[in-house]
Amino acid sequence: METTPANTLGYFIAGYTVIFGTMLVYLVSLVVRHRNLMQEKRMLEDLEKEKK
């Protein structure tokens, strides 16, 4: 009787999909935060110029 290892390829693919999906969501979040920060910085610089 021959025994073979369990077929875990589906779990392997699912695990990497979750990991890379999470990383992608995190990177998109960082880009959005950076864009908002730069927009707020420009707004504050404009307000400072108007104040002077």
N, CA, C, O and CB atoms as a CASP TS submission, in Angstrom:
PFRMAT TS
TARGET T0000
AUTHOR 0000-0000-0000
METHOD Language model
MODEL 1
PARENT N/A
ATOM      1  N   MET     1       0.846  -1.181   0.000  1.00  0.00           N
ATOM      2  CA  MET     1       0.000   0.000   0.000  1.00  0.00           C
ATOM      3  C   MET     1       0.891   1.245   0.000  1.00  0.00           C
ATOM      4  O   MET     1       1.774   1.402   0.844  1.00  0.00           O
ATOM      5  CB  MET     1      -0.962  -0.002   1.227  1.00  0.00           C
ATOM      6  N   GLU     2       0.635   2.111  -0.961  1.00  0.00           N
ATOM      7  CA  GLU     2       1.435   3.310  -1.134  1.00  0.00           C
ATOM      8  C   GLU     2       0.762   4.499  -0.442  1.00  0.00           C
ATOM      9  O   GLU     2      -0.443   4.705  -0.587  1.00  0.00           O
ATOM     10  CB  GLU     2       1.650   3.604  -2.632  1.00  0.00           C
ATOM     11  N   THR     3       1.539   5.275   0.308  1.00  0.00           N
ATOM     12  CA  THR     3       0.982   6.479   0.936  1.00  0.00           C
ATOM     13  C   THR     3       1.639   7.694   0.308  1.00  0.00           C
ATOM     14  O   THR     3       2.843   7.701   0.050  1.00  0.00           O
ATOM     15  CB  THR     3       1.197   6.469   2.487  1.00  0.00           C
ATOM     16  N   THR     4       0.854   8.697   0.071  1.00  0.00           N
ATOM     17  CA  THR     4       1.361   9.942  -0.521  1.00  0.00           C
ATOM     18  C   THR     4       1.059  11.087   0.427  1.00  0.00           C
ATOM     19  O   THR     4       0.129  11.005   1.229  1.00  0.00           O
ATOM     20  CB  THR     4       0.729  10.206  -1.927  1.00  0.00           C
ATOM     21  N   PRO     5       1.841  12.155   0.338  1.00  0.00           N
ATOM     22  CA  PRO     5       1.566  13.310   1.186  1.00  0.00           C
ATOM     23  C   PRO     5       0.207  13.929   0.851  1.00  0.00           C
ATOM     24  O   PRO     5      -0.293  13.804  -0.267  1.00  0.00           O
ATOM     25  CB  PRO     5       2.675  14.356   1.035  1.00  0.00           C
ATOM     26  N   ALA     6      -0.358  14.580   1.817  1.00  0.00           N
ATOM     27  CA  ALA     6      -1.651  15.229   1.598  1.00  0.00           C
ATOM     28  C   ALA     6      -1.495  16.343   0.563  1.00  0.00           C
ATOM     29  O   ALA     6      -0.462  17.010   0.502  1.00  0.00           O
ATOM     30  CB  ALA     6      -2.221  15.796   2.930  1.00  0.00           C
ATOM     31  N   ASN     7      -2.518  16.528  -0.232  1.00  0.00           N
ATOM     32  CA  ASN     7      -2.503  17.579  -1.246  1.00  0.00           C
ATOM     33  C   ASN     7      -2.925  18.900  -0.585  1.00  0.00           C
ATOM     34  O   ASN     7      -4.106  19.135  -0.331  1.00  0.00           O
ATOM     35  CB  ASN     7      -3.453  17.219  -2.449  1.00  0.00           C
ATOM     36  N   THR     8      -1.940  19.745  -0.317  1.00  0.00           N
ATOM     37  CA  THR     8      -2.202  21.019   0.372  1.00  0.00           C
ATOM     38  C   THR     8      -1.975  22.217  -0.535  1.00  0.00           C
ATOM     39  O   THR     8      -1.845  23.341  -0.051  1.00  0.00           O
ATOM     40  CB  THR     8      -1.320  21.142   1.605  1.00  0.00           C
ATOM     41  N   LEU     9      -1.926  21.994  -1.832  1.00  0.00           N
ATOM     42  CA  LEU     9      -1.682  23.087  -2.772  1.00  0.00           C
ATOM     43  C   LEU     9      -2.758  24.174  -2.652  1.00  0.00           C
ATOM     44  O   LEU     9      -2.446  25.361  -2.749  1.00  0.00           O
ATOM     45  CB  LEU     9      -1.633  22.548  -4.211  1.00  0.00           C
ATOM     46  N   GLY    10      -3.994  23.788  -2.446  1.00  0.00           N
ATOM     47  CA  GLY    10      -5.077  24.766  -2.302  1.00  0.00           C
ATOM     48  C   GLY    10      -4.864  25.676  -1.102  1.00  0.00           C
ATOM     49  O   GLY    10      -5.081  26.884  -1.187  1.00  0.00           O
ATOM     50  N   TYR    11      -4.436  25.091   0.022  1.00  0.00           N
ATOM     51  CA  TYR    11      -4.161  25.899   1.213  1.00  0.00           C
ATOM     52  C   TYR    11      -2.961  26.814   0.995  1.00  0.00           C
ATOM     53  O   TYR    11      -2.942  27.950   1.469  1.00  0.00           O
ATOM     54  CB  TYR    11      -3.915  24.996   2.425  1.00  0.00           C
ATOM     55  N   PHE    12      -1.975  26.316   0.284  1.00  0.00           N
ATOM     56  CA  PHE    12      -0.786  27.097  -0.040  1.00  0.00           C
ATOM     57  C   PHE    12      -1.165  28.337  -0.844  1.00  0.00           C
ATOM     58  O   PHE    12      -0.751  29.450  -0.522  1.00  0.00           O
ATOM     59  CB  PHE    12       0.226  26.241  -0.820  1.00  0.00           C
ATOM     60  N   ILE    13      -1.949  28.131  -1.881  1.00  0.00           N
ATOM     61  CA  ILE    13      -2.385  29.245  -2.737  1.00  0.00           C
ATOM     62  C   ILE    13      -3.276  30.203  -1.949  1.00  0.00           C
ATOM     63  O   ILE    13      -3.134  31.420  -2.066  1.00  0.00           O
ATOM     64  CB  ILE    13      -3.140  28.715  -3.984  1.00  0.00           C
ATOM     65  N   ALA    14      -4.185  29.666  -1.153  1.00  0.00           N
ATOM     66  CA  ALA    14      -5.073  30.524  -0.358  1.00  0.00           C
ATOM     67  C   ALA    14      -4.277  31.355   0.635  1.00  0.00           C
ATOM     68  O   ALA    14      -4.568  32.536   0.827  1.00  0.00           O
ATOM     69  CB  ALA    14      -6.118  29.680   0.384  1.00  0.00           C
ATOM     70  N   GLY    15      -3.283  30.758   1.265  1.00  0.00           N
ATOM     71  CA  GLY    15      -2.453  31.489   2.229  1.00  0.00           C
ATOM     72  C   GLY    15      -1.712  32.635   1.578  1.00  0.00           C
ATOM     73  O   GLY    15      -1.706  33.749   2.101  1.00  0.00           O
ATOM     74  N   TYR    16      -1.087  32.374   0.443  1.00  0.00           N
ATOM     75  CA  TYR    16      -0.371  33.442  -0.248  1.00  0.00           C
ATOM     76  C   TYR    16      -1.318  34.507  -0.772  1.00  0.00           C
ATOM     77  O   TYR    16      -0.966  35.686  -0.801  1.00  0.00           O
ATOM     78  CB  TYR    16       0.445  32.872  -1.390  1.00  0.00           C
ATOM     79  N   THR    17      -2.506  34.111  -1.185  1.00  0.00           N
ATOM     80  CA  THR    17      -3.490  35.087  -1.648  1.00  0.00           C
ATOM     81  C   THR    17      -3.878  36.027  -0.510  1.00  0.00           C
ATOM     82  O   THR    17      -3.965  37.239  -0.706  1.00  0.00           O
ATOM     83  CB  THR    17      -4.741  34.376  -2.208  1.00  0.00           C
ATOM     84  N   VAL    18      -4.110  35.475   0.669  1.00  0.00           N
ATOM     85  CA  VAL    18      -4.456  36.296   1.835  1.00  0.00           C
ATOM     86  C   VAL    18      -3.300  37.218   2.206  1.00  0.00           C
ATOM     87  O   VAL    18      -3.510  38.402   2.472  1.00  0.00           O
ATOM     88  CB  VAL    18      -4.828  35.404   3.036  1.00  0.00           C
ATOM     89  N   ILE    19      -2.097  36.689   2.225  1.00  0.00           N
ATOM     90  CA  ILE    19      -0.936  37.499   2.599  1.00  0.00           C
ATOM     91  C   ILE    19      -0.733  38.647   1.623  1.00  0.00           C
ATOM     92  O   ILE    19      -0.606  39.799   2.039  1.00  0.00           O
ATOM     93  CB  ILE    19       0.325  36.634   2.658  1.00  0.00           C
ATOM     94  N   PHE    20      -0.702  38.347   0.331  1.00  0.00           N
ATOM     95  CA  PHE    20      -0.475  39.403  -0.657  1.00  0.00           C
ATOM     96  C   PHE    20      -1.663  40.354  -0.758  1.00  0.00           C
ATOM     97  O   PHE    20      -1.478  41.541  -1.029  1.00  0.00           O
ATOM     98  CB  PHE    20      -0.189  38.791  -2.020  1.00  0.00           C
ATOM     99  N   GLY    21      -2.858  39.863  -0.549  1.00  0.00           N
ATOM    100  CA  GLY    21      -4.029  40.747  -0.529  1.00  0.00           C
ATOM    101  C   GLY    21      -3.945  41.728   0.619  1.00  0.00           C
ATOM    102  O   GLY    21      -4.238  42.912   0.453  1.00  0.00           O
ATOM    103  N   THR    22      -3.545  41.240   1.788  1.00  0.00           N
ATOM    104  CA  THR    22      -3.386  42.115   2.949  1.00  0.00           C
ATOM    105  C   THR    22      -2.299  43.150   2.702  1.00  0.00           C
ATOM    106  O   THR    22      -2.459  44.321   3.048  1.00  0.00           O
ATOM    107  CB  THR    22      -3.057  41.293   4.201  1.00  0.00           C
ATOM    108  N   MET    23      -1.204  42.724   2.110  1.00  0.00           N
ATOM    109  CA  MET    23      -0.119  43.667   1.804  1.00  0.00           C
ATOM    110  C   MET    23      -0.576  44.719   0.805  1.00  0.00           C
ATOM    111  O   MET    23      -0.216  45.889   0.936  1.00  0.00           O
ATOM    112  CB  MET    23       1.107  42.920   1.254  1.00  0.00           C
ATOM    113  N   LEU    24      -1.359  44.324  -0.185  1.00  0.00           N
ATOM    114  CA  LEU    24      -1.863  45.266  -1.179  1.00  0.00           C
ATOM    115  C   LEU    24      -2.791  46.292  -0.529  1.00  0.00           C
ATOM    116  O   LEU    24      -2.690  47.487  -0.808  1.00  0.00           O
ATOM    117  CB  LEU    24      -2.598  44.518  -2.303  1.00  0.00           C
ATOM    118  N   VAL    25      -3.690  45.832   0.331  1.00  0.00           N
ATOM    119  CA  VAL    25      -4.596  46.757   1.029  1.00  0.00           C
ATOM    120  C   VAL    25      -3.794  47.728   1.882  1.00  0.00           C
ATOM    121  O   VAL    25      -4.110  48.917   1.919  1.00  0.00           O
ATOM    122  CB  VAL    25      -5.609  45.981   1.910  1.00  0.00           C
ATOM    123  N   TYR    26      -2.761  47.246   2.570  1.00  0.00           N
ATOM    124  CA  TYR    26      -1.915  48.105   3.407  1.00  0.00           C
ATOM    125  C   TYR    26      -1.189  49.152   2.560  1.00  0.00           C
ATOM    126  O   TYR    26      -1.130  50.320   2.942  1.00  0.00           O
ATOM    127  CB  TYR    26      -0.892  47.255   4.188  1.00  0.00           C
ATOM    128  N   LEU    27      -0.639  48.745   1.420  1.00  0.00           N
ATOM    129  CA  LEU    27       0.064  49.697   0.556  1.00  0.00           C
ATOM    130  C   LEU    27      -0.885  50.752  -0.006  1.00  0.00           C
ATOM    131  O   LEU    27      -0.531  51.929  -0.082  1.00  0.00           O
ATOM    132  CB  LEU    27       0.756  48.958  -0.590  1.00  0.00           C
ATOM    133  N   VAL    28      -2.085  50.336  -0.397  1.00  0.00           N
ATOM    134  CA  VAL    28      -3.078  51.308  -0.887  1.00  0.00           C
ATOM    135  C   VAL    28      -3.431  52.283   0.227  1.00  0.00           C
ATOM    136  O   VAL    28      -3.575  53.481  -0.020  1.00  0.00           O
ATOM    137  CB  VAL    28      -4.360  50.587  -1.402  1.00  0.00           C
ATOM    138  N   SER    29      -3.571  51.782   1.448  1.00  0.00           N
ATOM    139  CA  SER    29      -3.864  52.639   2.590  1.00  0.00           C
ATOM    140  C   SER    29      -2.744  53.656   2.803  1.00  0.00           C
ATOM    141  O   SER    29      -3.013  54.827   3.070  1.00  0.00           O
ATOM    142  CB  SER    29      -4.065  51.794   3.855  1.00  0.00           C
ATOM    143  N   LEU    30      -1.499  53.220   2.688  1.00  0.00           N
ATOM    144  CA  LEU    30      -0.366  54.142   2.853  1.00  0.00           C
ATOM    145  C   LEU    30      -0.361  55.219   1.771  1.00  0.00           C
ATOM    146  O   LEU    30      -0.087  56.384   2.056  1.00  0.00           O
ATOM    147  CB  LEU    30       0.960  53.369   2.826  1.00  0.00           C
ATOM    148  N   VAL    31      -0.660  54.835   0.537  1.00  0.00           N
ATOM    149  CA  VAL    31      -0.683  55.804  -0.565  1.00  0.00           C
ATOM    150  C   VAL    31      -1.780  56.836  -0.340  1.00  0.00           C
ATOM    151  O   VAL    31      -1.563  58.031  -0.541  1.00  0.00           O
ATOM    152  CB  VAL    31      -0.892  55.088  -1.919  1.00  0.00           C
ATOM    153  N   VAL    32      -2.950  56.380   0.075  1.00  0.00           N
ATOM    154  CA  VAL    32      -4.073  57.306   0.316  1.00  0.00           C
ATOM    155  C   VAL    32      -3.736  58.249   1.467  1.00  0.00           C
ATOM    156  O   VAL    32      -4.001  59.449   1.381  1.00  0.00           O
ATOM    157  CB  VAL    32      -5.381  56.520   0.630  1.00  0.00           C
ATOM    158  N   ARG    33      -3.156  57.721   2.540  1.00  0.00           N
ATOM    159  CA  ARG    33      -2.768  58.577   3.665  1.00  0.00           C
ATOM    160  C   ARG    33      -1.729  59.599   3.249  1.00  0.00           C
ATOM    161  O   ARG    33      -1.806  60.762   3.643  1.00  0.00           O
ATOM    162  CB  ARG    33      -2.232  57.735   4.815  1.00  0.00           C
ATOM    163  N   HIS    34      -0.757  59.173   2.454  1.00  0.00           N
ATOM    164  CA  HIS    34       0.289  60.094   2.006  1.00  0.00           C
ATOM    165  C   HIS    34      -0.306  61.195   1.136  1.00  0.00           C
ATOM    166  O   HIS    34       0.049  62.366   1.278  1.00  0.00           O
ATOM    167  CB  HIS    34       1.386  59.335   1.230  1.00  0.00           C
ATOM    168  N   ARG    35      -1.214  60.817   0.233  1.00  0.00           N
ATOM    169  CA  ARG    35      -1.847  61.815  -0.622  1.00  0.00           C
ATOM    170  C   ARG    35      -2.642  62.819   0.214  1.00  0.00           C
ATOM    171  O   ARG    35      -2.574  64.024  -0.032  1.00  0.00           O
ATOM    172  CB  ARG    35      -2.764  61.134  -1.651  1.00  0.00           C
ATOM    173  N   ASN    36      -3.392  62.329   1.198  1.00  0.00           N
ATOM    174  CA  ASN    36      -4.162  63.230   2.058  1.00  0.00           C
ATOM    175  C   ASN    36      -3.246  64.134   2.872  1.00  0.00           C
ATOM    176  O   ASN    36      -3.549  65.311   3.065  1.00  0.00           O
ATOM    177  CB  ASN    36      -5.068  62.429   2.994  1.00  0.00           C
ATOM    178  N   LEU    37      -2.133  63.597   3.347  1.00  0.00           N
ATOM    179  CA  LEU    37      -1.184  64.390   4.118  1.00  0.00           C
ATOM    180  C   LEU    37      -0.597  65.502   3.266  1.00  0.00           C
ATOM    181  O   LEU    37      -0.475  66.635   3.733  1.00  0.00           O
ATOM    182  CB  LEU    37      -0.069  63.504   4.672  1.00  0.00           C
ATOM    183  N   MET    38      -0.228  65.200   2.018  1.00  0.00           N
ATOM    184  CA  MET    38       0.331  66.222   1.128  1.00  0.00           C
ATOM    185  C   MET    38      -0.718  67.285   0.797  1.00  0.00           C
ATOM    186  O   MET    38      -0.392  68.466   0.674  1.00  0.00           O
ATOM    187  CB  MET    38       0.861  65.576  -0.168  1.00  0.00           C
ATOM    188  N   GLN    39      -1.962  66.868   0.654  1.00  0.00           N
ATOM    189  CA  GLN    39      -3.040  67.819   0.371  1.00  0.00           C
ATOM    190  C   GLN    39      -3.233  68.753   1.570  1.00  0.00           C
ATOM    191  O   GLN    39      -3.391  69.961   1.390  1.00  0.00           O
ATOM    192  CB  GLN    39      -4.366  67.069   0.042  1.00  0.00           C
ATOM    193  N   GLU    40      -3.222  68.215   2.775  1.00  0.00           N
ATOM    194  CA  GLU    40      -3.360  69.042   3.972  1.00  0.00           C
ATOM    195  C   GLU    40      -2.162  69.972   4.142  1.00  0.00           C
ATOM    196  O   GLU    40      -2.314  71.111   4.582  1.00  0.00           O
ATOM    197  CB  GLU    40      -3.520  68.159   5.212  1.00  0.00           C
ATOM    198  N   LYS    41      -0.976  69.487   3.795  1.00  0.00           N
ATOM    199  CA  LYS    41       0.226  70.315   3.885  1.00  0.00           C
ATOM    200  C   LYS    41       0.109  71.508   2.942  1.00  0.00           C
ATOM    201  O   LYS    41       0.409  72.637   3.330  1.00  0.00           O
ATOM    202  CB  LYS    41       1.490  69.484   3.555  1.00  0.00           C
ATOM    203  N   ARG    42      -0.331  71.262   1.685  1.00  0.00           N
ATOM    204  CA  ARG    42      -0.514  72.358   0.733  1.00  0.00           C
ATOM    205  C   ARG    42      -1.557  73.349   1.231  1.00  0.00           C
ATOM    206  O   ARG    42      -1.385  74.560   1.091  1.00  0.00           O
ATOM    207  CB  ARG    42      -0.922  71.814  -0.638  1.00  0.00           C
ATOM    208  N   MET    43      -2.643  72.834   1.817  1.00  0.00           N
ATOM    209  CA  MET    43      -3.689  73.709   2.335  1.00  0.00           C
ATOM    210  C   MET    43      -3.151  74.584   3.454  1.00  0.00           C
ATOM    211  O   MET    43      -3.442  75.779   3.497  1.00  0.00           O
ATOM    212  CB  MET    43      -4.880  72.890   2.831  1.00  0.00           C
ATOM    213  N   LEU    44      -2.372  74.008   4.358  1.00  0.00           N
ATOM    214  CA  LEU    44      -1.802  74.789   5.454  1.00  0.00           C
ATOM    215  C   LEU    44      -0.796  75.814   4.943  1.00  0.00           C
ATOM    216  O   LEU    44      -0.728  76.924   5.472  1.00  0.00           O
ATOM    217  CB  LEU    44      -1.134  73.866   6.470  1.00  0.00           C
ATOM    218  N   GLU    45      -0.021  75.464   3.933  1.00  0.00           N
ATOM    219  CA  GLU    45       0.930  76.414   3.354  1.00  0.00           C
ATOM    220  C   GLU    45       0.176  77.568   2.707  1.00  0.00           C
ATOM    221  O   GLU    45       0.587  78.721   2.837  1.00  0.00           O
ATOM    222  CB  GLU    45       1.846  75.717   2.318  1.00  0.00           C
ATOM    223  N   ASP    46      -0.935  77.274   2.003  1.00  0.00           N
ATOM    224  CA  ASP    46      -1.749  78.323   1.401  1.00  0.00           C
ATOM    225  C   ASP    46      -2.342  79.245   2.462  1.00  0.00           C
ATOM    226  O   ASP    46      -2.352  80.464   2.296  1.00  0.00           O
ATOM    227  CB  ASP    46      -2.863  77.710   0.559  1.00  0.00           C
ATOM    228  N   LEU    47      -2.836  78.662   3.550  1.00  0.00           N
ATOM    229  CA  LEU    47      -3.390  79.475   4.626  1.00  0.00           C
ATOM    230  C   LEU    47      -2.313  80.359   5.260  1.00  0.00           C
ATOM    231  O   LEU    47      -2.579  81.501   5.635  1.00  0.00           O
ATOM    232  CB  LEU    47      -4.032  78.578   5.690  1.00  0.00           C
ATOM    233  N   GLU    48      -1.116  79.830   5.375  1.00  0.00           N
ATOM    234  CA  GLU    48      -0.005  80.603   5.937  1.00  0.00           C
ATOM    235  C   GLU    48       0.360  81.774   5.021  1.00  0.00           C
ATOM    236  O   GLU    48       0.660  82.869   5.497  1.00  0.00           O
ATOM    237  CB  GLU    48       1.224  79.696   6.159  1.00  0.00           C
ATOM    238  N   LYS    49       0.334  81.537   3.702  1.00  0.00           N
ATOM    239  CA  LYS    49       0.629  82.606   2.753  1.00  0.00           C
ATOM    240  C   LYS    49      -0.436  83.691   2.815  1.00  0.00           C
ATOM    241  O   LYS    49      -0.120  84.879   2.750  1.00  0.00           O
ATOM    242  CB  LYS    49       0.733  82.049   1.331  1.00  0.00           C
ATOM    243  N   GLU    50      -1.699  83.286   2.941  1.00  0.00           N
ATOM    244  CA  GLU    50      -2.791  84.266   3.030  1.00  0.00           C
ATOM    245  C   GLU    50      -2.709  85.074   4.305  1.00  0.00           C
ATOM    246  O   GLU    50      -3.091  86.243   4.341  1.00  0.00           O
ATOM    247  CB  GLU    50      -4.141  83.571   2.951  1.00  0.00           C
ATOM    248  N   LYS    51      -2.209  84.444   5.345  1.00  0.00           N
ATOM    249  CA  LYS    51      -2.125  85.106   6.645  1.00  0.00           C
ATOM    250  C   LYS    51      -1.087  86.226   6.620  1.00  0.00           C
ATOM    251  O   LYS    51      -1.247  87.228   7.318  1.00  0.00           O
ATOM    252  CB  LYS    51      -1.778  84.089   7.742  1.00  0.00           C
ATOM    253  N   LYS    52      -0.040  86.071   5.835  1.00  0.00           N
ATOM    254  CA  LYS    52       1.041  87.069   5.793  1.00  0.00           C
ATOM    255  C   LYS    52       0.730  88.242   4.935  1.00  0.00           C
ATOM    256  O   LYS    52       1.550  89.152   4.812  1.00  0.00           O
ATOM    257  CB  LYS    52       2.294  86.452   5.315  1.00  0.00           C
TER
END
